[in-house]
Each structure stands twice: as C-alpha cells, then as structure tokens.
Amino acid sequence: MFSLSEIDLNYGELKVLEQFSLDCRKQQFIALYGPSGVGKTSILNLLSAIIKPQAGDVQADFQRIAYVFQEPRLIPWLSVRENLEIGLYNLELDAGERKKRVENLLPLLDLAEFGDYRPGQLSGGMKQRVSIGRAFIIQPDLLLLDEPFTGLDENLKNDMQELLISLEQWHRCTTVMVTHDVNEAIKLSDRIVVVQGRPCRIILDLYLQSDRRFTPDYASQIRQSIRALATLEETLEYA
C-alpha cells in the first residue's frame, strides 16, 4: 500500500529521519508508538504529502487520504451534517448521494439526533466523533490518525476507540495511527512500530497475533516487551 525507502528529513539543522524505511500492506493498521518529538507526526505528513523529504522515496498506492488530528478542527458555522458533507464535494457525488451517505453515517457515530447542531453546541467527545466521521465518510484508502484521543478521560477514550473499531469494520482501509498509549496500540492495531531516537529509528516492528491480542496475558507480555526495549534503547543512547 505504501513504502518509505531510505528517507532523509531535516528541519534546518535538526535531523528527524535518516535512511528511514517503512513498508505497509493494504488494509493494515499500524500504530506508531514512541516518545514525543522523535518524528512520528512527520511520518504521517510524508504519507499525506504535506511535506517532502530531502532524500529517499515515498511510494503510495491510494487515491483518497483522510487525516484526523488531535483537535476536531470542525467548521464552527456549519452543522454536524454540513461538516460531514463538506469532504464529499471533491468526490463528484450529487446532492442526493451526499445526503444519503451523511444520513447513513450519523447513527454509526451515535449522532442521529444531533445532525443540525453546530460544533459550539457539542461536547468534546461529540466533536471528535464528527471529526472521525468526516474522515470515514469519504471512504479513504489511507487513514492517518495523529493522537486523536489525547486529552480525553479514560471512559471517553474507550468510547472513541470502540467507535474507531466499528468504523474500521464498516469501511476497511489502511490506517497509520500515532499514539503514546501502548494499551491503545495493542487494542486497535495489527502491527506496532516502536520508534525512538533522533534521528528517528525503528527499534521494534511487532505483528500482533489477532487471536491473542485481547487476552490479558498476551497484552501484558507485549507491554512489558515494548517498555523494556524502549528503556534499554534510551539507556544505550545516553550511555
């Protein structure tokens, strides 16, 4: 689905990525896990072509990209329906098709009764539901998630994660999510890519066993392995 090959990315004198490579197959869910400031969001921005590398090759086989940020970024003067619909204008759908797609999605977002509300009338969780729905309504080939649940309390974060799981079943797509939450990575992804250092490098590329990922012992084993390796790498880096 995409390939980052020997990527060099600098911000001035700061080397963010150096000879960085990452491949992903179609409809895989990758969690990019690691500390702040190592370049995880930069990887998303390379995939979305927001930025370009100084060297290396970005190859991608997708037509529609959706990007969900930490903040909902809704248009305040538009209703929920209008915020969902706005991304559909680029798909050359007629008004009836756009309306049908919005009305079909609202119940999945648990927002069927809030279609005419504006963002200022919604709770934080409801705003993020609209943001996630706006990404899925275009039925993307590639979904990029930049810590979309940061700052939410645990109950609300769990609700958002369950929503994402249900929408991924409704429309399968390749997904790359940046997260600092190892439990979230285990719950949502097929593959956890642990990154660290500057320049950023992959220290662990782990494919989860789908039949075991929700068992407590397996999840505990994954958490311990990731944390132990990250601690070891940090110790070696500053030794």
DRENPA-3360 file (N, C-alpha, C; in nm, 2 decimals, always signed):
BEGIN
1 = MFSLSEID = +0.08/-0.12/+0.00/+0.00/+0.00/+0.00/+0.09/+0.13/+0.00 ~ +0.19/+0.13/+0.08/+0.29/+0.24/+0.08/+0.43/+0.19/+0.12 ~ +0.53/+0.26/+0.07/+0.66/+0.23/+0.11/+0.74/+0.36/+0.13 ~ +0.80/+0.38/+0.24/+0.90/+0.48/+0.27/+1.04/+0.42/+0.26 ~ +1.12/+0.47/+0.17/+1.25/+0.40/+0.14/+1.37/+0.50/+0.16 ~ +1.45/+0.47/+0.26/+1.57/+0.54/+0.29/+1.55/+0.70/+0.29 ~ +1.45/+0.73/+0.37/+1.41/+0.87/+0.38/+1.50/+0.95/+0.47 ~ +1.54/+1.07/+0.42/+1.61/+1.17/+0.50/+1.52/+1.29/+0.51;
9 = LNYGELKV = +1.50/+1.34/+0.63/+1.41/+1.45/+0.66/+1.48/+1.54/+0.76 ~ +1.50/+1.67/+0.73/+1.57/+1.76/+0.82/+1.48/+1.88/+0.83 ~ +1.48/+1.94/+0.95/+1.42/+2.07/+0.97/+1.54/+2.16/+1.01 ~ +1.59/+2.23/+0.91/+1.71/+2.31/+0.94/+1.82/+2.22/+0.97 ~ +1.89/+2.24/+1.09/+2.00/+2.16/+1.13/+1.95/+2.03/+1.20 ~ +1.82/+2.02/+1.23/+1.77/+1.91/+1.30/+1.74/+1.79/+1.21 ~ +1.81/+1.68/+1.23/+1.79/+1.55/+1.16/+1.67/+1.48/+1.22 ~ +1.56/+1.47/+1.15/+1.45/+1.40/+1.21/+1.45/+1.25/+1.16;
17 = LEQFSLDC = +1.47/+1.23/+1.03/+1.47/+1.09/+0.98/+1.60/+1.08/+0.90 ~ +1.67/+0.97/+0.91/+1.79/+0.94/+0.83/+1.79/+0.80/+0.79 ~ +1.79/+0.78/+0.65/+1.78/+0.64/+0.60/+1.67/+0.56/+0.66 ~ +1.55/+0.63/+0.68/+1.44/+0.56/+0.74/+1.35/+0.49/+0.64 ~ +1.31/+0.37/+0.67/+1.23/+0.29/+0.58/+1.12/+0.22/+0.65 ~ +1.00/+0.22/+0.58/+0.88/+0.15/+0.64/+0.79/+0.11/+0.53 ~ +0.75/-0.01/+0.53/+0.65/-0.06/+0.43/+0.52/-0.10/+0.50 ~ +0.41/-0.09/+0.43/+0.28/-0.13/+0.48/+0.20/-0.20/+0.37;
25 = RKQQFIAL = +0.13/-0.31/+0.40/+0.05/-0.37/+0.31/-0.10/-0.31/+0.32 ~ -0.18/-0.34/+0.22/-0.31/-0.29/+0.21/-0.40/-0.33/+0.33 ~ -0.47/-0.24/+0.38/-0.57/-0.25/+0.49/-0.51/-0.30/+0.62 ~ -0.38/-0.27/+0.64/-0.31/-0.30/+0.76/-0.33/-0.17/+0.86 ~ -0.34/-0.20/+0.99/-0.35/-0.09/+1.09/-0.21/-0.09/+1.16 ~ -0.14/+0.02/+1.14/-0.01/+0.03/+1.21/-0.02/+0.14/+1.32 ~ +0.03/+0.11/+1.44/+0.04/+0.21/+1.54/+0.18/+0.25/+1.55 ~ +0.21/+0.38/+1.54/+0.34/+0.43/+1.56/+0.35/+0.47/+1.70;
33 = YGPSGVGK = +0.43/+0.40/+1.78/+0.44/+0.42/+1.92/+0.58/+0.47/+1.96 ~ +0.59/+0.57/+2.04/+0.72/+0.62/+2.08/+0.71/+0.76/+2.15 ~ +0.82/+0.81/+2.20/+0.81/+0.94/+2.28/+0.78/+1.06/+2.19 ~ +0.75/+1.17/+2.25/+0.72/+1.29/+2.18/+0.85/+1.34/+2.11 ~ +0.83/+1.41/+2.00/+0.94/+1.48/+1.93/+1.04/+1.40/+1.85 ~ +1.01/+1.27/+1.83/+1.10/+1.18/+1.75/+1.07/+1.18/+1.60 ~ +0.95/+1.23/+1.56/+0.92/+1.23/+1.42/+0.80/+1.15/+1.37 ~ +0.72/+1.11/+1.47/+0.60/+1.03/+1.43/+0.50/+1.10/+1.34;
41 = TSILNLLS = +0.47/+1.23/+1.38/+0.38/+1.31/+1.30/+0.45/+1.34/+1.17 ~ +0.58/+1.36/+1.16/+0.64/+1.39/+1.04/+0.62/+1.27/+0.94 ~ +0.62/+1.15/+0.99/+0.60/+1.03/+0.91/+0.45/+1.04/+0.85 ~ +0.36/+1.08/+0.93/+0.22/+1.10/+0.87/+0.22/+1.21/+0.77 ~ +0.29/+1.31/+0.79/+0.29/+1.42/+0.69/+0.36/+1.39/+0.56 ~ +0.46/+1.30/+0.57/+0.52/+1.25/+0.45/+0.42/+1.16/+0.37 ~ +0.35/+1.08/+0.44/+0.25/+0.99/+0.37/+0.14/+1.08/+0.31 ~ +0.10/+1.19/+0.37/+0.00/+1.27/+0.32/+0.05/+1.38/+0.22;
49 = AIIKPQAG = +0.18/+1.38/+0.19/+0.24/+1.47/+0.10/+0.23/+1.62/+0.15 ~ +0.21/+1.64/+0.28/+0.21/+1.77/+0.34/+0.36/+1.82/+0.33 ~ +0.45/+1.73/+0.36/+0.59/+1.77/+0.35/+0.66/+1.67/+0.25 ~ +0.78/+1.70/+0.21/+0.86/+1.62/+0.12/+1.00/+1.60/+0.18 ~ +1.05/+1.48/+0.16/+1.19/+1.45/+0.22/+1.30/+1.52/+0.14 ~ +1.41/+1.53/+0.21/+1.53/+1.58/+0.14/+1.59/+1.47/+0.05 ~ +1.57/+1.35/+0.09/+1.62/+1.23/+0.01/+1.54/+1.11/+0.04 ~ +1.54/+1.02/-0.05/+1.46/+0.89/-0.03/+1.34/+0.90/-0.12;
57 = DVQADFQR = +1.26/+0.79/-0.11/+1.15/+0.77/-0.20/+1.02/+0.73/-0.12 ~ +0.91/+0.80/-0.15/+0.78/+0.78/-0.10/+0.69/+0.72/-0.21 ~ +0.65/+0.60/-0.19/+0.57/+0.53/-0.29/+0.44/+0.49/-0.22 ~ +0.32/+0.53/-0.28/+0.20/+0.50/-0.22/+0.09/+0.47/-0.33 ~ +0.01/+0.37/-0.29/-0.10/+0.33/-0.39/-0.23/+0.36/-0.32 ~ -0.27/+0.48/-0.32/-0.40/+0.52/-0.27/-0.45/+0.65/-0.34 ~ -0.58/+0.67/-0.35/-0.64/+0.78/-0.41/-0.70/+0.88/-0.31 ~ -0.76/+0.83/-0.20/-0.82/+0.92/-0.11/-0.75/+0.90/+0.03;
65 = IAYVFQEP = -0.71/+1.02/+0.09/-0.65/+1.02/+0.22/-0.74/+1.10/+0.31 ~ -0.75/+1.05/+0.44/-0.82/+1.12/+0.54/-0.72/+1.13/+0.66 ~ -0.73/+1.25/+0.72/-0.64/+1.29/+0.83/-0.72/+1.33/+0.95 ~ -0.70/+1.27/+1.06/-0.77/+1.31/+1.19/-0.66/+1.36/+1.29 ~ -0.68/+1.48/+1.33/-0.58/+1.55/+1.42/-0.62/+1.53/+1.57 ~ -0.54/+1.58/+1.65/-0.57/+1.58/+1.80/-0.69/+1.67/+1.82 ~ -0.71/+1.78/+1.76/-0.82/+1.87/+1.77/-0.92/+1.84/+1.66 ~ -1.05/+1.85/+1.69/-1.15/+1.81/+1.59/-1.14/+1.90/+1.46;
73 = RLIPWLSV = -1.11/+2.03/+1.47/-1.10/+2.11/+1.35/-1.22/+2.12/+1.27 ~ -1.34/+2.13/+1.34/-1.46/+2.15/+1.27/-1.49/+2.29/+1.23 ~ -1.57/+2.31/+1.13/-1.60/+2.45/+1.08/-1.71/+2.50/+1.17 ~ -1.69/+2.60/+1.25/-1.79/+2.63/+1.36/-1.92/+2.68/+1.31 ~ -1.93/+2.74/+1.19/-2.06/+2.79/+1.15/-2.14/+2.69/+1.07 ~ -2.09/+2.57/+1.05/-2.16/+2.46/+0.98/-2.22/+2.36/+1.08 ~ -2.33/+2.30/+1.05/-2.39/+2.20/+1.13/-2.31/+2.07/+1.12 ~ -2.35/+1.97/+1.21/-2.28/+1.84/+1.20/-2.30/+1.78/+1.06;
81 = RENLEIGL = -2.42/+1.79/+1.01/-2.44/+1.73/+0.88/-2.35/+1.80/+0.77 ~ -2.34/+1.93/+0.78/-2.26/+2.01/+0.68/-2.11/+1.98/+0.70 ~ -2.07/+1.96/+0.82/-1.93/+1.93/+0.85/-1.89/+1.79/+0.79 ~ -1.99/+1.70/+0.80/-1.97/+1.57/+0.74/-1.97/+1.57/+0.59 ~ -2.06/+1.65/+0.54/-2.08/+1.65/+0.39/-1.97/+1.72/+0.32 ~ -1.89/+1.81/+0.38/-1.81/+1.90/+0.31/-1.70/+1.83/+0.24 ~ -1.65/+1.72/+0.29/-1.55/+1.64/+0.22/-1.59/+1.56/+0.10 ~ -1.73/+1.55/+0.09/-1.78/+1.48/-0.03/-1.79/+1.55/-0.16;
89 = YNLELDAG = -1.77/+1.68/-0.15/-1.78/+1.76/-0.27/-1.67/+1.73/-0.37 ~ -1.56/+1.69/-0.32/-1.44/+1.65/-0.41/-1.46/+1.52/-0.47 ~ -1.57/+1.44/-0.43/-1.59/+1.31/-0.49/-1.69/+1.31/-0.60 ~ -1.73/+1.42/-0.64/-1.82/+1.43/-0.76/-1.95/+1.35/-0.74 ~ -2.01/+1.36/-0.62/-2.13/+1.30/-0.59/-2.24/+1.40/-0.60 ~ -2.36/+1.36/-0.64/-2.47/+1.46/-0.65/-2.53/+1.48/-0.51 ~ -2.61/+1.58/-0.50/-2.67/+1.62/-0.36/-2.74/+1.50/-0.30 ~ -2.81/+1.43/-0.37/-2.88/+1.31/-0.31/-2.79/+1.21/-0.26;
97 = ERKKRVEN = -2.68/+1.18/-0.33/-2.59/+1.08/-0.28/-2.51/+1.13/-0.16 ~ -2.48/+1.26/-0.16/-2.41/+1.32/-0.04/-2.50/+1.31/+0.08 ~ -2.63/+1.34/+0.06/-2.72/+1.34/+0.18/-2.74/+1.20/+0.23 ~ -2.75/+1.10/+0.14/-2.77/+0.96/+0.18/-2.65/+0.91/+0.26 ~ -2.53/+0.95/+0.21/-2.41/+0.90/+0.28/-2.40/+0.96/+0.42 ~ -2.44/+1.09/+0.44/-2.44/+1.15/+0.57/-2.54/+1.09/+0.66 ~ -2.66/+1.07/+0.61/-2.77/+1.02/+0.69/-2.74/+0.87/+0.74 ~ -2.67/+0.80/+0.65/-2.63/+0.66/+0.69/-2.52/+0.66/+0.79;
105 = LLPLLDLA = -2.44/+0.76/+0.79/-2.33/+0.76/+0.89/-2.36/+0.81/+1.03 ~ -2.46/+0.91/+1.03/-2.49/+0.97/+1.16/-2.52/+0.87/+1.27 ~ -2.61/+0.76/+1.24/-2.63/+0.67/+1.35/-2.51/+0.59/+1.39 ~ -2.42/+0.56/+1.30/-2.29/+0.49/+1.34/-2.21/+0.57/+1.43 ~ -2.22/+0.71/+1.42/-2.15/+0.80/+1.51/-2.22/+0.83/+1.64 ~ -2.34/+0.77/+1.65/-2.43/+0.79/+1.77/-2.47/+0.94/+1.77 ~ -2.49/+1.00/+1.65/-2.52/+1.14/+1.64/-2.65/+1.17/+1.56 ~ -2.73/+1.07/+1.55/-2.85/+1.08/+1.47/-2.94/+1.19/+1.51;
113 = EFGDYRPG = -2.94/+1.23/+1.64/-3.03/+1.34/+1.69/-2.96/+1.47/+1.69 ~ -2.83/+1.48/+1.64/-2.76/+1.60/+1.65/-2.71/+1.65/+1.52 ~ -2.77/+1.61/+1.41/-2.73/+1.65/+1.28/-2.73/+1.80/+1.25 ~ -2.83/+1.87/+1.32/-2.85/+2.01/+1.29/-2.77/+2.10/+1.40 ~ -2.70/+2.03/+1.49/-2.63/+2.11/+1.59/-2.50/+2.16/+1.53 ~ -2.45/+2.27/+1.58/-2.32/+2.33/+1.54/-2.21/+2.29/+1.64 ~ -2.09/+2.29/+1.61/-1.98/+2.25/+1.70/-1.99/+2.31/+1.83 ~ -2.02/+2.44/+1.84/-2.03/+2.50/+1.97/-2.13/+2.45/+2.07;
121 = QLSGGMKQ = -2.22/+2.37/+2.02/-2.33/+2.31/+2.10/-2.30/+2.16/+2.14 ~ -2.18/+2.11/+2.10/-2.14/+1.97/+2.12/-2.04/+1.96/+2.23 ~ -2.04/+1.84/+2.29/-1.93/+1.81/+2.39/-1.80/+1.78/+2.31 ~ -1.69/+1.77/+2.39/-1.56/+1.74/+2.32/-1.57/+1.60/+2.26 ~ -1.63/+1.51/+2.32/-1.63/+1.37/+2.26/-1.72/+1.37/+2.13 ~ -1.83/+1.45/+2.13/-1.91/+1.45/+2.02/-1.84/+1.52/+1.90 ~ -1.77/+1.62/+1.93/-1.69/+1.69/+1.83/-1.59/+1.59/+1.76 ~ -1.53/+1.51/+1.85/-1.43/+1.42/+1.79/-1.50/+1.31/+1.71;
129 = RVSIGRAF = -1.62/+1.27/+1.75/-1.70/+1.18/+1.67/-1.72/+1.23/+1.53 ~ -1.76/+1.36/+1.52/-1.78/+1.42/+1.39/-1.65/+1.43/+1.31 ~ -1.54/+1.46/+1.38/-1.41/+1.46/+1.31/-1.37/+1.32/+1.25 ~ -1.39/+1.22/+1.33/-1.37/+1.08/+1.28/-1.46/+1.05/+1.17 ~ -1.59/+1.08/+1.19/-1.69/+1.05/+1.08/-1.66/+1.13/+0.95 ~ -1.61/+1.25/+0.96/-1.57/+1.33/+0.84/-1.46/+1.26/+0.77 ~ -1.37/+1.19/+0.84/-1.26/+1.11/+0.77/-1.32/+0.99/+0.70 ~ -1.41/+0.92/+0.77/-1.46/+0.79/+0.71/-1.56/+0.81/+0.60;
137 = IIQPDLLL = -1.63/+0.93/+0.60/-1.74/+0.94/+0.51/-1.69/+0.94/+0.36 ~ -1.56/+0.98/+0.34/-1.51/+0.98/+0.21/-1.46/+0.84/+0.17 ~ -1.47/+0.74/+0.26/-1.42/+0.61/+0.24/-1.28/+0.61/+0.19 ~ -1.19/+0.65/+0.28/-1.05/+0.67/+0.23/-0.98/+0.53/+0.21 ~ -0.87/+0.54/+0.13/-0.78/+0.43/+0.11/-0.68/+0.43/+0.22 ~ -0.64/+0.55/+0.27/-0.54/+0.57/+0.37/-0.60/+0.66/+0.48 ~ -0.60/+0.61/+0.60/-0.65/+0.69/+0.72/-0.53/+0.72/+0.81 ~ -0.50/+0.85/+0.83/-0.39/+0.89/+0.92/-0.45/+0.95/+1.05;
145 = LDEPFTGL = -0.41/+0.90/+1.16/-0.46/+0.95/+1.29/-0.35/+1.00/+1.38 ~ -0.35/+1.12/+1.41/-0.24/+1.18/+1.49/-0.29/+1.21/+1.63 ~ -0.28/+1.10/+1.72/-0.32/+1.10/+1.86/-0.46/+1.16/+1.87 ~ -0.56/+1.11/+1.81/-0.69/+1.17/+1.81/-0.76/+1.16/+1.94 ~ -0.72/+1.08/+2.04/-0.79/+1.07/+2.16/-0.71/+1.13/+2.28 ~ -0.60/+1.20/+2.25/-0.52/+1.26/+2.35/-0.61/+1.36/+2.43 ~ -0.60/+1.36/+2.56/-0.67/+1.46/+2.64/-0.81/+1.42/+2.69 ~ -0.86/+1.30/+2.63/-0.99/+1.25/+2.67/-0.97/+1.17/+2.80;
153 = DENLKNDM = -1.08/+1.17/+2.88/-1.07/+1.08/+3.00/-1.08/+0.94/+2.96 ~ -1.05/+0.84/+3.05/-1.04/+0.70/+3.01/-1.17/+0.65/+2.95 ~ -1.29/+0.68/+3.01/-1.41/+0.63/+2.96/-1.44/+0.68/+2.82 ~ -1.42/+0.81/+2.80/-1.45/+0.87/+2.67/-1.35/+0.82/+2.57 ~ -1.22/+0.80/+2.61/-1.12/+0.74/+2.52/-1.16/+0.60/+2.48 ~ -1.21/+0.52/+2.57/-1.26/+0.39/+2.54/-1.37/+0.39/+2.44 ~ -1.46/+0.49/+2.46/-1.58/+0.50/+2.36/-1.53/+0.54/+2.22 ~ -1.43/+0.63/+2.22/-1.38/+0.66/+2.08/-1.30/+0.55/+2.02;
161 = QELLISLE = -1.23/+0.47/+2.10/-1.16/+0.35/+2.04/-1.26/+0.25/+1.99 ~ -1.37/+0.23/+2.06/-1.48/+0.14/+2.01/-1.54/+0.19/+1.89 ~ -1.56/+0.32/+1.88/-1.62/+0.38/+1.76/-1.52/+0.36/+1.64 ~ -1.39/+0.38/+1.66/-1.30/+0.35/+1.55/-1.30/+0.21/+1.51 ~ -1.31/+0.12/+1.60/-1.31/-0.03/+1.56/-1.44/-0.05/+1.48 ~ -1.55/+0.00/+1.52/-1.67/-0.02/+1.44/-1.67/+0.04/+1.30 ~ -1.61/+0.16/+1.29/-1.60/+0.22/+1.16/-1.50/+0.15/+1.07 ~ -1.39/+0.10/+1.13/-1.30/+0.02/+1.05/-1.36/-0.11/+1.00;
169 = QWHRCTTV = -1.46/-0.16/+1.07/-1.54/-0.27/+1.02/-1.63/-0.23/+0.91 ~ -1.69/-0.11/+0.92/-1.78/-0.05/+0.82/-1.71/-0.02/+0.69 ~ -1.59/+0.03/+0.70/-1.50/+0.06/+0.58/-1.36/+0.02/+0.61 ~ -1.31/-0.08/+0.55/-1.17/-0.12/+0.57/-1.08/-0.03/+0.49 ~ -0.97/+0.01/+0.56/-0.87/+0.09/+0.49/-0.74/+0.07/+0.56 ~ -0.63/+0.12/+0.49/-0.50/+0.12/+0.55/-0.50/+0.23/+0.65 ~ -0.45/+0.21/+0.78/-0.45/+0.31/+0.88/-0.31/+0.32/+0.95 ~ -0.27/+0.44/+0.97/-0.15/+0.46/+1.05/-0.19/+0.56/+1.16;
177 = MVTHDVNE = -0.16/+0.52/+1.28/-0.20/+0.60/+1.40/-0.08/+0.63/+1.49 ~ -0.06/+0.76/+1.52/+0.04/+0.80/+1.62/-0.02/+0.79/+1.76 ~ +0.05/+0.72/+1.85/+0.00/+0.71/+1.99/+0.11/+0.71/+2.09 ~ +0.09/+0.75/+2.21/+0.18/+0.74/+2.32/+0.12/+0.63/+2.42 ~ +0.01/+0.57/+2.38/-0.06/+0.48/+2.47/-0.04/+0.34/+2.42 ~ +0.04/+0.26/+2.49/+0.07/+0.12/+2.45/-0.05/+0.04/+2.45 ~ -0.14/+0.06/+2.55/-0.27/-0.02/+2.55/-0.36/+0.01/+2.43 ~ -0.36/+0.14/+2.39/-0.44/+0.18/+2.27/-0.38/+0.11/+2.15;
185 = AIKLSDRI = -0.25/+0.11/+2.14/-0.18/+0.04/+2.03/-0.22/-0.11/+2.02 ~ -0.22/-0.17/+2.13/-0.25/-0.32/+2.13/-0.40/-0.34/+2.10 ~ -0.48/-0.25/+2.15/-0.63/-0.27/+2.13/-0.67/-0.25/+1.98 ~ -0.61/-0.15/+1.91/-0.65/-0.11/+1.78/-0.58/-0.16/+1.66 ~ -0.45/-0.19/+1.68/-0.36/-0.21/+1.56/-0.34/-0.36/+1.53 ~ -0.30/-0.38/+1.41/-0.25/-0.51/+1.37/-0.10/-0.52/+1.39 ~ -0.03/-0.41/+1.39/+0.11/-0.40/+1.39/+0.16/-0.28/+1.47 ~ +0.25/-0.30/+1.56/+0.31/-0.18/+1.64/+0.45/-0.16/+1.59;
193 = VVVQGRPC = +0.47/-0.04/+1.55/+0.61/+0.00/+1.51/+0.66/+0.10/+1.62 ~ +0.76/+0.05/+1.69/+0.81/+0.14/+1.80/+0.93/+0.21/+1.75 ~ +0.92/+0.35/+1.77/+1.03/+0.43/+1.72/+1.09/+0.51/+1.83 ~ +1.22/+0.55/+1.81/+1.29/+0.62/+1.92/+1.41/+0.69/+1.86 ~ +1.46/+0.79/+1.93/+1.59/+0.85/+1.90/+1.57/+0.97/+1.80 ~ +1.69/+1.03/+1.78/+1.69/+1.14/+1.69/+1.83/+1.13/+1.62 ~ +1.84/+1.10/+1.49/+1.72/+1.08/+1.40/+1.64/+0.96/+1.44 ~ +1.51/+0.96/+1.41/+1.42/+0.86/+1.44/+1.45/+0.72/+1.38;
201 = RIILDLYL = +1.44/+0.62/+1.46/+1.47/+0.48/+1.40/+1.37/+0.39/+1.46 ~ +1.35/+0.28/+1.39/+1.26/+0.17/+1.44/+1.34/+0.08/+1.53 ~ +1.29/+0.06/+1.65/+1.36/-0.03/+1.74/+1.28/-0.16/+1.76 ~ +1.16/-0.16/+1.71/+1.08/-0.29/+1.72/+0.96/-0.28/+1.62 ~ +0.95/-0.38/+1.54/+0.84/-0.39/+1.45/+0.76/-0.52/+1.48 ~ +0.65/-0.50/+1.54/+0.58/-0.62/+1.60/+0.44/-0.64/+1.54 ~ +0.42/-0.76/+1.48/+0.29/-0.80/+1.43/+0.22/-0.87/+1.53 ~ +0.10/-0.82/+1.57/+0.02/-0.88/+1.68/-0.05/-1.01/+1.63;
209 = QSDRRFTP = -0.07/-1.10/+1.72/-0.14/-1.23/+1.69/-0.29/-1.20/+1.72 ~ -0.37/-1.19/+1.61/-0.51/-1.14/+1.62/-0.59/-1.23/+1.72 ~ -0.56/-1.36/+1.73/-0.64/-1.45/+1.82/-0.60/-1.43/+1.96 ~ -0.49/-1.36/+1.99/-0.45/-1.35/+2.13/-0.45/-1.20/+2.18 ~ -0.47/-1.11/+2.10/-0.44/-0.97/+2.13/-0.52/-0.91/+2.24 ~ -0.64/-0.97/+2.26/-0.73/-0.92/+2.37/-0.72/-1.01/+2.50 ~ -0.63/-1.10/+2.50/-0.61/-1.18/+2.63/-0.52/-1.11/+2.72 ~ -0.55/-1.10/+2.85/-0.47/-1.02/+2.94/-0.32/-1.06/+2.94;
217 = DYASQIRQ = -0.29/-1.19/+2.94/-0.15/-1.23/+2.95/-0.07/-1.19/+2.83 ~ -0.13/-1.20/+2.71/-0.06/-1.16/+2.59/-0.04/-1.01/+2.59 ~ -0.14/-0.93/+2.62/-0.13/-0.79/+2.62/-0.02/-0.74/+2.72 ~ -0.02/-0.81/+2.84/+0.08/-0.78/+2.94/+0.22/-0.81/+2.89 ~ +0.24/-0.92/+2.82/+0.37/-0.95/+2.76/+0.41/-0.85/+2.66 ~ +0.32/-0.80/+2.57/+0.36/-0.70/+2.47/+0.40/-0.57/+2.54 ~ +0.32/-0.53/+2.64/+0.35/-0.41/+2.71/+0.49/-0.41/+2.78 ~ +0.52/-0.52/+2.84/+0.65/-0.54/+2.91/+0.76/-0.54/+2.81;
225 = SIRALATL = +0.74/-0.61/+2.70/+0.85/-0.61/+2.59/+0.88/-0.48/+2.54 ~ +0.78/-0.40/+2.50/+0.79/-0.27/+2.44/+0.86/-0.18/+2.54 ~ +0.81/-0.17/+2.67/+0.87/-0.08/+2.77/+1.01/-0.12/+2.80 ~ +1.04/-0.25/+2.81/+1.18/-0.29/+2.84/+1.27/-0.25/+2.73 ~ +1.23/-0.27/+2.61/+1.32/-0.24/+2.49/+1.34/-0.09/+2.48 ~ +1.23/-0.01/+2.50/+1.24/+0.13/+2.50/+1.34/+0.19/+2.61 ~ +1.33/+0.13/+2.72/+1.42/+0.17/+2.83/+1.56/+0.14/+2.80 ~ +1.58/+0.02/+2.75/+1.72/-0.03/+2.71/+1.78/+0.07/+2.61;
233 = EETLEYA = +1.70/+0.10/+2.50/+1.75/+0.18/+2.40/+1.78/+0.32/+2.45 ~ +1.70/+0.37/+2.54/+1.72/+0.50/+2.60/+1.85/+0.50/+2.68 ~ +1.87/+0.39/+2.75/+1.99/+0.38/+2.83/+2.12/+0.38/+2.75 ~ +2.11/+0.30/+2.64/+2.23/+0.29/+2.54/+2.25/+0.43/+2.47 ~ +2.14/+0.50/+2.44/+2.16/+0.62/+2.37/+2.23/+0.73/+2.45 ~ +2.21/+0.73/+2.58/+2.27/+0.83/+2.67/+2.39/+0.78/+2.75 ~ +2.43/+0.65/+2.72/+2.55/+0.60/+2.79/+2.67/+0.66/+2.75;
% end
